Amino acid sequence: MIHRRDLFLGAVWLSLFLGSGAALAMKDPHKIPSTLAKPAAVDIQTLLTTDDGHEFPVTIFAPDRSGSFPLVVFSTGAFSSPDRYHNMLQPIAEAGYIILAPTHLDAEILALDPKPKSETVWKTRNDEIAYLAAVPDPVVALLKSRGTKIDETRVALMGHSYGALIAQLGAGAIATDPDGARPIRKIGNVSALIAFSPPGPLAKMIDSKGWSTIDVPSLTVTGTADILPDFIDDWRLHKAAYDATPKGARWLWVGEEVNHYFDGLFGRGGTIRPEISKRFDHAIATTIEFLDLNLKPTQVSKGPTPLSGVVVTKD
């Protein structure tokens, strides 16, 4: 049973995990819809260890060419893993970005028994994102062997659902931890934020004030069908962070009839409607434009062509 948002701690954390994760079950989580061409980017799997000894898998999405590229650190939705986000991340990598995507402890693909406590998942998710944003030496060495380098001065955080909240914390948002602490998790070298379907306010965890401290340009992506029954019953809750972030560097992408997984183009399987596929392509094009303007300021970007059923707001 998914608890409602007005319950605290155990219920709130369970809501967060089940709200994003219960719908993630899929027959073949590795399958990419055959209607989509796979971009010319590579993905590499490796195992990393944080300074306190926590070991975790990482997928590196990178352009299939040599050079120095900006970094995007990506956090998945609850219970999910990077293999379910190829359609989202590979086009961004091909556009000239290196993406580091950890497989968090709650990922179904790890099949951990016993399952980690939600408090442990919360801590390790935040630790992993901070560790990767610092560009650890093993990643540097692995990419060097391919003639590829990360430009550590150009870093963005990105996430989907639960992972979007983790990305927001690294960009300056402040939430209440399970033990009641309110640590500042802002990562100093982060200069942009992309949040696909971030959770709305959660009782005694985060409210509008928690997002008011985000001080980097942000792009929020959601849709008018972006609901999770009994957890997020109104899609507008996904743009609460956008509304609370100070004006001046905010983008909001809203797609008509777009749901939490764009019909299954990432995160979970599903029957993909042609109009939603087009809106997904537009959302990715908008993401790349946003990244280019903030991480490649010398590059001229014309931006995605306007599309029926999509509204992009910029201030």
C-alpha positions as CSV (number, residue, x, y, z in Angstrom):
1,M,0.0,0.0,0.0
2,I,1.3,3.5,-0.9
3,H,0.9,5.9,2.0
4,R,-0.3,9.4,1.3
5,R,1.9,12.5,1.3
6,D,0.7,13.9,4.7
7,L,2.3,11.0,6.6
8,F,5.9,11.5,8.0
9,L,9.2,9.7,8.0
10,G,8.5,5.9,7.4
11,A,5.3,6.7,5.5
12,V,6.9,9.6,3.6
13,W,10.0,7.6,2.6
14,L,7.9,4.6,1.7
15,S,5.7,6.9,-0.4
16,L,8.8,8.3,-2.2
17,F,10.1,4.9,-3.0
18,L,6.9,3.1,-3.9
19,G,5.4,6.1,-5.6
20,S,8.3,6.1,-8.1
21,G,9.2,2.5,-8.0
22,A,6.1,0.4,-7.8
23,A,5.2,1.2,-11.4
24,L,8.7,0.4,-12.6
25,A,8.1,-3.3,-13.0
26,M,8.7,-4.3,-16.6
27,K,9.1,-7.5,-18.6
28,D,12.3,-6.5,-20.2
29,P,14.0,-3.6,-18.5
30,H,17.0,-3.7,-21.0
31,K,14.9,-3.5,-24.2
32,I,15.0,-0.2,-26.1
33,P,11.9,0.3,-28.3
34,S,12.8,-0.9,-31.8
35,T,11.2,2.2,-33.4
36,L,14.1,4.3,-32.1
37,A,17.5,4.4,-33.7
38,K,20.4,4.0,-31.1
39,P,22.6,7.2,-31.2
40,A,26.3,6.9,-31.9
41,A,27.4,7.0,-28.3
42,V,29.1,4.5,-26.1
43,D,28.3,3.3,-22.6
44,I,30.8,1.7,-20.3
45,Q,30.2,0.0,-17.0
46,T,32.6,0.2,-14.1
47,L,32.8,-0.2,-10.3
48,L,33.7,2.7,-8.0
49,T,34.4,3.1,-4.3
50,T,33.7,6.2,-2.3
51,D,36.2,7.5,0.3
52,D,34.3,5.8,3.1
53,G,34.4,2.4,1.3
54,H,31.0,2.3,-0.3
55,E,31.2,0.4,-3.6
56,F,28.7,1.0,-6.4
57,P,28.4,0.4,-10.2
58,V,28.5,3.3,-12.6
59,T,27.5,3.6,-16.2
60,I,29.4,6.1,-18.3
61,F,27.7,7.4,-21.4
62,A,30.2,9.3,-23.6
63,P,30.5,10.6,-27.2
64,D,32.1,7.9,-29.4
65,R,35.0,10.3,-30.2
66,S,38.0,11.8,-28.4
67,G,38.0,15.3,-26.9
68,S,37.1,17.2,-23.7
69,F,33.5,17.3,-22.7
70,P,31.2,18.8,-20.0
71,L,29.9,16.4,-17.3
72,V,26.3,15.5,-16.5
73,V,25.8,13.4,-13.3
74,F,22.5,11.5,-13.5
75,S,20.4,10.0,-10.7
76,T,17.7,7.4,-11.6
77,G,14.2,7.1,-10.3
78,A,13.5,4.8,-7.3
79,F,14.3,1.1,-7.9
80,S,15.5,1.9,-11.4
81,S,19.0,1.7,-13.0
82,P,20.8,3.4,-15.9
83,D,20.1,0.6,-18.3
84,R,16.5,1.8,-18.3
85,Y,17.4,5.3,-19.5
86,H,19.3,4.7,-22.7
87,N,16.8,6.6,-24.8
88,M,17.2,9.6,-22.6
89,L,20.9,9.6,-21.9
90,Q,22.5,8.4,-25.1
91,P,21.3,11.3,-27.3
92,I,22.7,13.7,-24.7
93,A,26.1,12.0,-24.8
94,E,26.2,12.1,-28.5
95,A,25.5,15.8,-28.4
96,G,28.9,16.2,-26.6
97,Y,28.4,15.3,-22.9
98,I,29.9,12.7,-20.6
99,I,27.2,11.3,-18.3
100,L,28.0,9.4,-15.1
101,A,25.0,7.4,-13.9
102,P,25.3,5.3,-10.7
103,T,23.3,2.2,-10.0
104,H,21.9,3.2,-6.6
105,L,21.4,0.6,-3.8
106,D,17.6,0.5,-4.3
107,A,17.9,-0.6,-7.9
108,E,16.0,-3.8,-8.7
109,I,18.7,-5.0,-10.9
110,L,21.0,-5.5,-7.9
111,A,18.5,-7.8,-6.2
112,L,20.0,-7.1,-2.8
113,D,18.8,-9.4,0.0
114,P,18.0,-8.0,2.5
115,K,16.9,-4.8,0.9
116,P,18.8,-1.7,2.1
117,K,16.9,0.6,4.5
118,S,15.5,3.7,3.0
119,E,17.7,5.9,5.2
120,T,20.8,4.1,3.8
121,V,19.6,4.5,0.2
122,W,19.1,8.3,0.9
123,K,22.6,8.7,2.2
124,T,24.4,6.6,-0.4
125,R,22.5,8.3,-3.3
126,N,23.6,11.7,-2.1
127,D,27.1,10.5,-1.5
128,E,27.4,8.9,-4.9
129,I,26.3,12.0,-6.7
130,A,28.8,14.2,-4.8
131,Y,31.6,11.7,-5.4
132,L,30.9,11.6,-9.2
133,A,30.6,15.3,-9.5
134,A,34.1,15.6,-8.1
135,V,35.3,13.5,-11.1
136,P,37.1,10.6,-9.3
137,D,40.5,9.5,-10.6
138,P,39.4,6.0,-11.7
139,V,36.9,7.7,-14.1
140,V,39.6,10.0,-15.4
141,A,41.9,7.1,-16.1
142,L,39.3,5.0,-17.8
143,L,38.3,7.9,-20.1
144,K,41.9,8.8,-20.8
145,S,42.4,5.3,-22.3
146,R,39.8,6.4,-24.9
147,G,41.3,9.8,-25.5
148,T,38.3,11.4,-23.7
149,K,38.4,13.9,-20.9
150,I,35.9,15.5,-18.5
151,D,36.0,19.3,-18.3
152,E,35.6,19.6,-14.5
153,T,34.6,23.3,-14.8
154,R,31.4,22.5,-16.6
155,V,29.2,20.2,-14.6
156,A,25.4,19.7,-14.5
157,L,23.2,17.5,-12.3
158,M,20.2,15.6,-13.8
159,G,17.7,13.2,-12.4
160,H,14.3,11.6,-12.8
161,S,11.6,11.4,-10.1
162,Y,13.4,10.5,-6.8
163,G,16.7,11.0,-8.6
164,A,15.5,14.5,-9.6
165,L,15.2,15.4,-5.9
166,I,18.7,14.1,-5.3
167,A,20.0,16.3,-8.2
168,Q,18.1,19.3,-6.7
169,L,19.9,18.9,-3.4
170,G,23.3,18.9,-5.1
171,A,22.2,22.1,-6.9
172,G,21.4,23.9,-3.6
173,A,18.0,22.7,-2.4
174,I,17.7,21.8,1.3
175,A,15.7,18.9,2.7
176,T,15.2,17.3,6.1
177,D,17.0,13.9,6.5
178,P,15.4,11.0,8.2
179,D,17.3,11.8,11.4
180,G,16.0,15.4,11.4
181,A,19.2,17.0,10.2
182,R,19.2,19.6,7.4
183,P,22.6,19.4,5.8
184,I,23.7,21.6,2.9
185,R,24.5,19.3,0.0
186,K,25.3,22.0,-2.6
187,I,28.1,20.8,-4.8
188,G,30.4,23.7,-5.6
189,N,31.3,23.0,-9.2
190,V,27.7,22.4,-10.4
191,S,26.4,25.1,-12.8
192,A,23.1,23.7,-14.1
193,L,20.2,21.4,-13.1
194,I,17.8,19.2,-15.1
195,A,14.8,17.6,-13.2
196,F,12.5,15.2,-14.9
197,S,9.3,14.8,-12.8
198,P,10.7,15.9,-9.5
199,P,8.5,15.1,-6.4
200,G,6.4,17.8,-5.0
201,P,6.4,18.9,-1.4
202,L,6.8,16.1,1.1
203,A,5.6,16.5,4.7
204,K,8.5,17.4,7.1
205,M,11.0,16.6,4.3
206,I,10.9,19.4,1.9
207,D,8.5,22.4,1.1
208,S,8.8,25.4,-1.2
209,K,11.4,27.0,1.0
210,G,13.7,24.0,0.4
211,W,13.9,24.8,-3.3
212,S,14.3,28.5,-2.8
213,T,18.0,28.1,-2.2
214,I,18.7,26.6,-5.7
215,D,21.0,29.2,-7.3
216,V,21.9,27.6,-10.7
217,P,19.9,27.6,-14.0
218,S,17.3,24.8,-13.9
219,L,15.1,23.0,-16.4
220,T,12.1,21.1,-15.1
221,V,10.3,18.6,-17.3
222,T,6.8,17.3,-16.6
223,G,3.5,16.6,-18.4
224,T,-0.3,16.9,-17.8
225,A,-0.6,13.1,-17.2
226,D,2.5,13.0,-14.9
227,I,0.7,11.5,-11.9
228,L,1.4,8.6,-9.5
229,P,-1.9,7.5,-8.0
230,D,-2.2,8.0,-4.2
231,F,1.2,9.8,-4.1
232,I,1.2,12.5,-6.7
233,D,-2.5,13.0,-7.8
234,D,-1.9,16.3,-9.5
235,W,0.8,16.7,-12.2
236,R,1.3,20.3,-11.1
237,L,3.0,19.1,-8.0
238,H,6.0,18.3,-10.2
239,K,6.5,21.9,-10.9
240,A,6.5,23.0,-7.3
241,A,10.3,23.3,-7.3
242,Y,10.2,25.4,-10.5
243,D,7.7,27.7,-8.9
244,A,9.8,28.1,-5.7
245,T,13.1,28.6,-7.4
246,P,14.1,32.3,-7.8
247,K,13.2,33.8,-11.1
248,G,15.8,34.6,-13.7
249,A,17.2,31.3,-14.9
250,R,14.3,28.8,-14.9
251,W,13.0,26.7,-17.8
252,L,9.8,24.7,-17.6
253,W,8.8,22.0,-20.2
254,V,5.2,20.7,-20.1
255,G,3.9,18.1,-22.5
256,E,0.3,17.4,-23.1
257,E,-0.7,13.9,-22.0
258,V,2.9,13.1,-21.1
259,N,3.1,10.7,-18.2
260,H,5.9,9.8,-15.7
261,Y,7.7,7.6,-18.2
262,F,6.8,9.2,-21.5
263,D,4.7,6.0,-22.3
264,G,7.7,3.8,-21.4
265,L,10.5,5.5,-23.4
266,F,12.5,5.2,-20.2
267,G,12.0,3.7,-16.7
268,R,9.4,1.1,-17.6
269,G,7.8,-0.6,-20.6
270,G,4.6,0.6,-22.3
271,T,2.8,1.2,-25.5
272,I,4.4,4.3,-27.0
273,R,2.0,6.7,-28.8
274,P,3.5,8.5,-31.8
275,E,2.7,11.9,-30.4
276,I,4.4,11.1,-27.1
277,S,7.5,9.9,-28.9
278,K,7.7,13.2,-30.7
279,R,7.2,15.1,-27.5
280,F,10.0,13.0,-25.9
281,D,12.3,13.9,-28.7
282,H,11.4,17.6,-28.1
283,A,12.1,17.2,-24.4
284,I,15.6,15.8,-25.1
285,A,16.3,18.5,-27.7
286,T,15.3,21.1,-25.1
287,T,17.5,19.4,-22.5
288,I,20.5,19.6,-24.9
289,E,19.7,23.2,-25.8
290,F,19.6,24.1,-22.1
291,L,22.9,22.3,-21.4
292,D,24.5,23.9,-24.4
293,L,23.6,27.4,-23.3
294,N,24.8,26.8,-19.7
295,L,27.8,24.5,-20.3
296,K,28.9,25.5,-23.8
297,P,28.2,29.3,-23.8
298,T,30.3,29.9,-26.9
299,Q,28.0,27.5,-28.9
300,V,25.1,29.1,-30.7
301,S,21.9,27.2,-30.2
302,K,18.8,27.8,-32.2
303,G,16.7,25.6,-29.9
304,P,14.1,22.9,-30.7
305,T,11.4,23.7,-33.1
306,P,8.0,24.6,-31.5
307,L,5.8,21.5,-31.3
308,S,2.1,21.1,-30.8
309,G,1.2,19.8,-27.4
310,V,4.4,21.3,-25.8
311,V,4.8,24.5,-23.8
312,V,8.3,25.7,-22.9
313,T,8.4,28.6,-20.4
314,K,11.7,30.5,-19.8
315,D,12.5,33.5,-17.6
